[in-house]
Amino acid sequence: MYYHTKMRTWRTYLFIVLSLLTTLAMFLLEPISTNAGESVGIFIMIFIIAGCVLSALLAFVVFRTSEEKKGLASIALLLTLFNVSIVLYFLWVGIRLA
């Protein structure tokens, strides 16, 4: 009998790399923007928001695929949830203080 084996595809690796880069950009936003200027900080903020959106879409795609291993994808999902919660928190604080 032939059984389908589960494996990691490029989607899983893209998901984990994008989640890690988004988290890294969140931690390095302040040092980079103070040393390089505020215009660079705006591009990093755009990357953070785009990374959160793309990570959420990739989470949906990876977890809907049945032939995909879910170990790395689960770690990437935790990072994505962390990133999205931080972004939503700062948006909520910004709206409340405005």
C-alpha positions, -999 to 999 in steps of 0.1 A, spaced: 0 0 0 11 35 -7 6 61 21 10 98 16 38 110 39 35 144 54 63 168 46 73 204 49 69 225 17 80 260 8 49 274 23 59 263 58 94 277 54 81 310 40 56 312 69 83 307 96 108 331 79 82 358 75 71 354 111 107 356 123 115 386 102 84 404 114 92 397 150 128 408 144 116 440 128 94 448 158 123 444 182 147 465 160 123 492 150 135 517 176 172 513 173 171 514 135 148 544 134 170 564 158 202 556 140 190 558 104 162 583 106 124 584 109 118 577 72 134 543 76 112 536 106 81 542 85 92 516 60 98 491 88 64 498 103 48 491 68 68 459 67 56 449 101 19 454 92 24 437 58 42 408 75 14 404 100 -12 403 72 8 379 50 16 357 80 -21 354 88 -28 344 52 0 319 52 -13 304 85 -46 298 69 -31 282 38 -6 260 57 -31 247 82 -57 240 56 -32 217 37 -35 182 49 -2 169 36 18 196 55 37 189 87 25 212 114 54 215 138 72 245 124 39 259 113 27 259 149 58 278 160 52 303 132 16 306 143 26 315 178 50 342 165 22 355 142 -3 357 171 23 375 192 30 400 164 -7 406 156 -15 411 193 13 436 198 2 455 166 -34 455 178 -24 467 213 -5 496 200 -33 505 175 -58 504 204 -36 525 227 -30 550 198 -67 553 191 -76 557 229 -50 585 233 -59 604 202 
